[in-house]
Amino acid sequence: MALHDKRGVPVSTESRESLDRLETATELLLGYFADPLAAIDEALAENPAFVMGHCFRAGLFLISSERGAEPELRRSLEAAEALARKANDRERGHMAAARAWLEGDFHEAVERYSSVLIDHPRDIFALQMAHLGDFFLGQSVMLRDRVARVLPDWDEAVPGFGYVLGMHAFGLEESNQYGRAEATGRRALALMPRDPWAVHAVAHVMEMQGRLADGIEWLTSRTDDWAPENMFAFHNWWHLALYHLDLGQTDRVLQLYDEAIRPKHSAVALEMLDAAALLWRLHLRGVDVGNRWAELADTYEPMAEDAYYTFNDMHAMMAFVADGREEAAKRLLAALERRITGGGTNGVMTREVGLPVCRAIQAFGKGDYATTVDLLLLVRTIAHRFGGSHAQRDVLSQTLIEAALRDNQGRLARALMAERTDLKPTSPYNWLTTARALDLLGHRIEANRANAKAAALLPRQASESVNVVMA
Ligand SMILES: [Fe+2]
């Protein structure tokens, strides 16, 4: 006998208790609240034959994007596969997805989850897995369209609809449809205020549009919804820090780093990479961050050579370079060179993006800015293939521009800054950096004009503490 969850999706169990626990775990995961693993472990302790429980558990480890999670992913998948004959087609689809991921084919895994959604468009767990998979693969358009596919089968009467809208909002944002993204994100939150993914989608809109005051207001006015006890809070704090960084408020950025983004030691890959990405942005601006790099580099060293996902490699390399760890940087590059011969999705992503990016960061650390420029110009336009969001990958453009400035390539820096001011004319950082490029070219009057634009965009207290390197 099969039961159906509250969205009408079949679950091959006769235990109402097991299904209830799965519903709880699913809702915790949708809102990134602790602790879906504990919830599903309780279900499996009571009912070891609960096949969807094993599939759910495999998915949890799969999306952690960590090598250390692989044994538990394998254990859960094998437990599910041992029950395959009692499973339904939907559950066998989940197994196929987890199996593809475990074998290193991340694209296949996402498509398998997506296949489940063709037959079961209300399988919100499959949708979340596919959505996060698209994020890890940098498939911006599919972040939008894979969610759009299921929308005809959802409405406000179906439990969890707000979360579906939150995912759609993020996909719209990553597809540069900012107006629709914001409206959809706000609609999601009207239904489900404590959805940190929808909060995040709107925060991204504000980041991309350079609405710095709006972004600060957006996040700080609703911290009670997204921050307490939330596994995703570090990333929304990171977004708040980005707005302050653009305003030159580096003391506030470091305060957010210490209190919210990296309040304690953590070896969680996604938390580490946000920490590194923020410190690197400060590094590019010449800000002294004290011993923060050392703590991060210490954490990366034992795990760097065996990363599961090359987006993490870039951030490990930043830590090694900024902390002057040349040996660790060399070992990381050697590991990446070995990996690209091995195949799998991560091997391909490493070859196409991860390796050249890490070489570029290493060259930056050595002061070989010309090499950084050459490498990043080539890789920048395909960098989405190693995953992340536009806002995260912007660190590549910022590194490229800083390298161009330091290599006295004023015309290139001027051109790259023109890209940015066209897209985001309200960013003080963009105008201050434009001024540096113009200075380099000897265009003093235009440089003064650009500096004046930046000053006009800065709050008074921020304009007094702007911290930029004048090359
Ligand atoms: Fe983000």
Residues whose N, C-alpha, C, O or C-beta is under 5 A from the ligand:
A	BS01	LIG	S389
